[in-house]
Amino acid sequence: MTISRRKHIKNFFSHLVLMAGAITMIFPFYWMLKTSFLTDSQALEMPPKLWFSFPLYFGNYKEVFELAATGRAICNSLFIAVVSTAGVLFTSSLAAFAFAKLRFPGEKKLFGLIFATMLIPSQVTLIPLYVVFSKIGWVDTHLPLIVPQIMVNAYGVFLIRQFMVSVPDSYIEAAKLDGAGYLRIYAGIMLPLCKPALVTLGMFTFVGNWNNFVGPLIYLNTEELFTLPLIINSFRSAYAVDWGLLMAGSTVAVLPLLLIYLFAQRSFIEGIAATGLKG
């Protein structure tokens, strides 16, 4: 067997494995979409049908969008995700620039301390944070879901610092010779060069806040402040689940994330590869 033939056979089986993995990953989303077009009786049919049932039933989507709470929840989720993402990108990139390109006493120890906070599970700080936020009157507001991650985001600092370290110092030296200060270097040189890392962190932050369920469940009590995951969860009760309605709401929640990824996938992949997070 020639080397070329062995290579073609190897590529064939590699693509076969990748296709099987892709189908495995996509199938839950396909099932969610299919179920969203079924009535209650159709969703509970046994054995379940693998393919779409025609004509499609759009009543679930109509019911989702007719609920006033759904519209408010989408706006609340969008507000929290956008504000958190913008804040995290600003504070994390500013701190990353300091750790990557500036030298000051205790720099390595401080970065190590910030990095160590990533080792603490969020469940450990859940009760202490709730007590603190209840004392200052932040419970049943969106502030506990926005402010803490903007103030300290160790993962964001680490991600962007890894990218900034790879930027040659000669750029900064040239800017200094032209009379640029550190803020101008940060805004005019480092941020444009770090676009892939910023897009990657922005996507992670937006998706994390958009899908966040535990935080809103703990801190929010008023329905007008509920986010989309909380509203979707309300479609299921203790004794019954409206599967069609639940899957329709889940599809609505997934679509914005899918569109964001399709538009930003190139920068996202570049950021993952450049910051050393690829598998």
N, C-alpha and C positions, 0 to 999 in steps of 0.2 A: 504493500500500500504506500503510495507516494505521500510526501509531507503535505502537499497541497490538499490531497483527498482527506487525510487525517484532520487537517485544520478545518475543512468544510464540515466534516462530521461533528467535530467538537463544537463549532459554532452553531450547528443545527440543534444539538442537545442543550446547549447553553440558552439559546433563544426559546426552546421548548419549556425549560424550567422557568425562565423569566415570564413567559406568557401564562403559565400555570399560576405563578405567584401573583401576576397582575389580575387575573380573573378572580382569584381568591380574595384580593383586596377590594375589587370593584363590586363583587356580588352583594355585600350588605347594602351598599348604596342603591344598587339596582332593585333589591327587594324592598327597600324603603320607598323608592319612587313608585314601584308597582302597587304596593299596598295603599299608597296615598290616593289611588284612583279606584279603590274598592269600597263597597258598602260594608256595614258591619257583618252582615250574613256572609258576604263573599270572602271577607278577610278571615273568617273562622271556618271556612270550608275545609273538610278533611277527605282525602289528602289535598294539600294546597297545590294550586296550579303554578307552574313555573313561569308561564308567559302572561303577558297583559291580557286582561279580559275586555273585549269590546262589546258595546260602546263604553268608552271611559266615563267614569263617574266623577264629576268635578264638584260635587256637593261639599266635599271635605274642605277644599280650598276656599269655596265661597263662605263656608261657616267660619273658617279661620280669619278671613279678612273682614267679615261682618262684625266680629267681636271688637269692641272699642279698646279693650285691654290689650289686644295684639298690636294695634298701631302704636299705642303709648309704649308698650314694651320694646318694640323695635327702635323707637326714638331714644328710649332710655339706654338700651344696649349700645346703640350707635354713639350716643354722647359719651358714655363711660369709656368705650373702646377708643374713640378718636382722641379724647382729652388725655387718657392714660398713655396712649402711644406717642403723642406729641411730647408729653412731659418726660417720658422715659428716654426718648431719643435725645432730647436736649441734655438732661442731667447725666445720662450715661456716657454720651459722647464727650461732654465737658470733662468728666472725671477720667475717662479713658485717655484723653489727650494729656492730662496732667501726669498720669502714671506712665504713659508711653514715651513722652518727649521732654518732660521737665524733671529736674533732679532737685530733691529737697530732703531734709533730714527725716528719717523714718519712713521713707517712701515704700520700701519693700515690706516692712512690717505692717504698714497701714493697708497696703494692697492684700497682703496675706490675711489680715483680719477681715477685710471685706469679702475676700474669696471664701473664707471659712464659714461665713454665714450661709453659703449654699449647702453646707452639710447639715444644717438644722432643718428637720422636717417642718412643714407649715403647720402640721397638727399640734406641734409642741407650743407654738406661739398663739394658737387660736384663742384660747381662753384668756390669757393675759391681755391680748390686744382688744378683745371684746370688753373686758373690764375697763381698760383705759379709755376706749371710745365711748363707753356708756357714761363715764365720769365727765367727759368734756362735751357730751350731748351730740355726738356724731351718729349714734344708732338711729336707724330709720332715715338715713340720708345716703347720698352717693359718695360722700367724702371718704369713708373707710375703704371703698373699692378703688379709689383713685390716688389719694395722697400717699399712702405708705410705699407703693411700688415706684412712685416718682421720686420720693426722697431717697430710697435705697433700693437699687436693683443690681445686685452683685453679678448676675448672669449677663446683663447688658453691658456693664463695665468691662467684664472679662472678654466678651465677644468682640467689642469694638477695639479694645486695647490690643488684642491679638492681631487685628488688621493694621492698626496704626504703627505697631512695632516694625512691620515690614516696609513702611514708607521710608525712603532714604532721608537721613538727617540733612543732606545737602540742600533739599528744598527749603527747609527751615532756615538754614544758614544764609541762603540766597535772599530769602524774604527779609531777614534781619538786616542784611547789607542795604536793602532798599528802604529801610526805616520802618518796616512793619512790626507792630507789637504782637504779643501772644494772642490776643483776641482776634486780630485780623488774620493771623496765621491759621488759627483754629477755624474761623468762618470761611476764609477765602481759599485755603489750601487743603487742610485736612478733611473737612467735610465733603467737598467734591470728590476727593480721592477715595473716600471711604463709603461711597454710595452703595456698593454691594452689601457691605456689613450693616449699614443703616437700614436697607430694605429688608434684610434678613431679620434683624431685631424688630423692626416695625411689624413684620408679618407675624412673628412669634407673639409679640405683645398684643396685637389686635385680635388674633385668634384666641389667645388665652383669655382676654377680657370678654370677647363676644360669647365664648362658650362657658364662661365662669358660672358655676351653679352653686357651689358651697358658700362662697362669699355673700351673694345676694340672699341666699336662704337664711343665713345667720343674721345679717344686719338689717334687712328690709322687712317691714311689717305692713306697710301701706300698699295697697294694690296699684295705686297710681305710680309708684316708684319701682314696681317689679320690672325685671329684665325679661328678655325673650325665653331663656331656659326655664324660668319660674312659671311663666304662662304655659309653656308647652307641658311642663310637669303637671299643671292643673287639669290637663285633659285626661288624666288617669285618676281613678278613685281607689278606695281601699278594697272595693269588691268587684270592680269592672274596669276595663280599659277600652276606650274607643280607638282601636288600632288605626283606622283610616284617618281620623282627625289627628291623632298623634304623629303619624307618619307624614301627613301634609304639613303640619307645623315644623317638623324636623327638616323637611325638604326646603321650606322657606328659610329656615335658619342656616342651612348649608350653602344655599345659592350665592350669597354675598362673598363667602370665603372662597368658593370656587372661582368666581369672577376675579377676585383680587389675585389669586394665585396665577390664573391664566395670563393676566397682564404683567405680573412682576416675576414670573418664574425664572427668567434669564438672570436677573440680578440676584434673585434668591439663591440659585444654584452656585453662582460665582461667589457669593458671600459665604456659603457653607464650605466650599472648597478652599477659599483663601484663608479662612479663620481656623482651619485645622479640625473642623467638626465632622468631616466626611467619614463614613464608616469604612 
